[in-house]
Amino acid sequence: MLLPNQSVNSNGHLVVGGCDTVALAREYDTPLYVLDEQMVRHNCQQYRQAFAQRLPRSEIAYASKALMTKALCRIMQQEQMALDVASEGELYTALQAGFPAARIKLHGNYKKPALLQMAIENGVGRIVADSLPELALISEVAGELGKQGHILIRITPGIKADTHERIRAGQEDSKFGLGLAGGAAMTATRLALELPNIELHGFHCHIGSQLLHTNGFVRTAAVVMDFISQAGAETGYVAEQFDIGGGLGIRYQEDDVPPTIDHLAEEVCTALKAAADQHNVPLPELILEPGRSIVGEAGVTLYTIGVVKEIPGVRTYVSVDGGLSDNPRPLLYDAEYEAMIANRANQPPDRIVRVAGAHCETDTLFPESNLADPQPGDILAVQSTGAYTYAMASNYNRFTKPAMVLVNDGNAELIVTREGLEDLVRHDVIPQRLI
Ligand code: LLP
């Protein structure tokens, strides 16, 4: 599978963002994350245009949990995106990159007082309140700082998204948000309106990730607009913003057909307008928080194949120099990817092999990968790895985290340097008595 930003050059090498991936592997070593800048920018532009065209009052906030680096924050700022952060580390990174705090939204089901303080002190645009105790805490922290907490209330709509169960978030039985059915969302709305130092701007909802149909979004729009109308009737509150979260799926494999951004925009905007008309409530500003669909397909991971082991009558194992520590998704979510031999990208795949990582456990990366005669020394390129790979990388087995290069028009620049062995022991302490 070749994505639109990819080609094969006269040497038969896979080219991404105008760069020969085999040359990248040689220069920067492997495993290596490669991110195509133009594709990231194009996706941002697609989102902004598709929604603005249908709803002039709309905002797209990149969900930085998918991939967060300071360089990416600069790109998001240049593309006039807002930013969703979900931890102290993500917020710190954004602020370090100079991202305007007013365009940041802070998420999380458990935000410690220090995080709320950091957010309010720095003027974070929206805090997405996830529980009743958190509302009280925001009010208290904002009061201590002599500031206002600008919030959205996260609603759990009771919608079971059609995706892997570990990335569902909208069903009633969820740690996230305030439920509709039991009245928690309405209680939170009243509380937010009563509490001092809090300004309620509207509601938030996120039902899940890697959604390959628009129907979940459409149902969410209807359910939340219904609540907005009900809350208006009961409290007189008019919601100014509705954040429908992220979740649009991407193409991991040839036969995945995610909705286009334009199709998503058409469906969501139509549903929103219809619900506003039906309930006779003003149309709120629409916010989206896509992560995966901005960076996912823009990423390729390069590995070096080390060992090819054939077990006659069983299968062939192909071991690469990474795995679980740079991409835990196959083991966590049964995620499947397409891979190819980057140095022989013209050669048709001719055998099914099992690609394994190099960790000291069975870290199968791809149980059945169709490859062209894989040999030790070949470069394996794995498609659609821009989202939730580096973001979820670990130092398991004391593997160092790979570098990341940004490719654009034939140029490659490091945006994350490769960890060194010294980084692994940086935080280790030997107590005096053990010396
Ligand atoms: N907004 C909120 C509140 C979220 O929780 C998420 C994802 C997003 C937006 C962005 O969703 P996206 O557009 O990227 O689907 N580690 C998992 C994905 C976890 C998603 C968590 N929340 C994976 O590798 O599939």
Residues whose N, C-alpha, C, O or C-beta is under 5 A from the ligand:
A	BS01	LLP	A63 A66 H107 I167 H206 G208 S209 Q210 G245 G246 G247 L248 E289 P290 G291 R292 S293 R329 Y388
